[in-house]
């Protein structure tokens, strides 16, 4: 997993969203997502039905809804679930991947690969 124990300065949600769009976050971390309001299969478990959607919520935020499991996520809580990390680690993952802050992290590739094993045709980049 990502190790942020030695990160010197924390990044904020506001800082991230001032530099990138939520849609770009969804596209990066939700591999099966293609288009808003179009159903797709979950990558968080073996999903036989395309019963997940990213939709525009009443508050204007893009949210994830899994009608099969009942899960509901914003982009950061989705990352927390996918990578089994806390909120601040999720922020740092995004900041690192989008080069918002130069954060040195170590990654355990076994965890990344186990979370992404359903996406065999996808390229996994480990920094």
C-alpha positions in Angstrom: 0.0 0.0 0.0 1.0 3.6 -0.1 3.1 4.7 2.9 2.6 8.4 3.7 4.2 8.3 7.2 7.0 10.6 6.1 5.0 13.1 4.0 6.1 16.6 5.1 3.1 18.6 3.9 -0.5 17.5 3.6 -2.6 18.3 0.6 -6.2 19.4 0.9 -9.3 18.5 -1.1 -9.7 22.1 -2.0 -6.1 22.2 -3.4 -6.7 19.1 -5.5 -10.1 20.3 -6.8 -8.6 23.7 -7.7 -6.2 21.9 -10.1 -8.2 19.0 -11.5 -11.8 18.1 -12.2 -13.6 15.4 -10.3 -14.5 13.7 -13.6 -10.7 13.2 -14.2 -10.4 11.6 -10.8 -13.2 9.2 -11.6 -11.6 8.4 -15.0 -8.3 7.6 -13.4 -9.4 5.5 -10.4 -12.7 3.8 -11.6 -11.4 1.7 -14.4 -14.7 0.5 -15.8 -16.3 3.9 -15.8 -16.7 5.3 -19.3 -19.5 7.9 -19.2 -21.7 9.7 -16.7 -25.1 7.9 -16.2 -24.0 4.8 -18.1 -24.0 1.5 -16.2 -20.8 -0.5 -15.7 -19.5 -3.4 -13.7 -17.9 -2.8 -10.3 -14.2 -3.4 -10.0 -14.4 -3.7 -6.2 -15.7 -7.2 -6.4 -16.6 -9.8 -9.0 -19.7 -8.2 -10.6 -21.7 -10.1 -13.1 -24.1 -7.3 -13.8 -23.5 -3.7 -15.0 -25.2 -2.1 -12.0 -22.9 0.7 -11.1 -23.1 4.3 -12.3 -21.4 7.6 -11.8 -24.1 10.2 -11.7 -24.6 13.9 -11.0 -26.0 14.2 -7.5 -28.5 17.0 -6.4 -25.5 18.9 -4.9 -23.8 19.0 -8.2 -21.1 16.4 -7.3 -20.3 13.3 -9.3 -21.1 10.3 -7.2 -20.8 6.5 -7.5 -23.8 4.3 -6.9 -23.7 0.5 -6.9 -27.2 -0.8 -7.2 -26.0 -4.3 -6.6 -24.3 -3.8 -3.3 -25.9 -0.5 -2.3 -22.6 1.3 -2.0 -22.5 5.0 -2.5 -19.2 6.9 -2.8 -17.7 10.3 -3.7 -14.4 10.1 -5.6 -12.3 10.2 -2.4 -14.3 7.6 -0.5 -14.1 5.4 -3.6 -10.3 5.6 -3.5 -10.3 4.9 0.2 -12.3 1.7 -0.5 -10.3 0.6 -3.5 -6.9 1.1 -1.9 -8.0 0.3 1.7 -6.6 3.7 3.0 -7.8 6.6 5.0 -9.1 10.0 3.7 -5.7 11.8 4.0 -3.9 8.9 2.2 -6.5 9.1 -0.6 -5.9 12.8 -1.0 -2.1 12.1 -1.2 -2.6 9.3 -3.7 -4.5 11.8 -6.0 -2.0 14.6 -5.4 0.8 12.2 -6.2 -0.7 10.6 -9.3 -1.8 14.0 -10.8 1.5 15.6 -9.8 -0.1 18.3 -7.7 2.5 17.8 -5.1 5.8 15.9 -5.3 5.1 13.2 -2.7 7.5 10.4 -2.3 5.6 7.2 -1.5 6.3 3.5 -1.4 3.8 1.1 -2.8 3.3 -2.6 -2.1 2.5 -3.9 -5.7 0.8 -7.0 -4.4 -2.1 -4.9 -2.9 -2.4 -2.8 -6.1 -2.4 -5.9 -8.3 -4.9 -7.7 -6.1 -7.3 -4.8 -6.2 -6.9 -4.4 -10.0 -6.7 -8.1 -11.0 -10.1 -7.9 -12.7 -8.7 -5.3 -15.1 -6.2 -7.7 -16.7 -6.2 -5.7 -20.0 -5.4 -2.4 -18.2 -1.9 -1.1 -17.7 -0.9 -0.6 -14.1 1.7 2.0 -13.5 3.6 1.8 -10.3 5.8 4.8 -9.4 
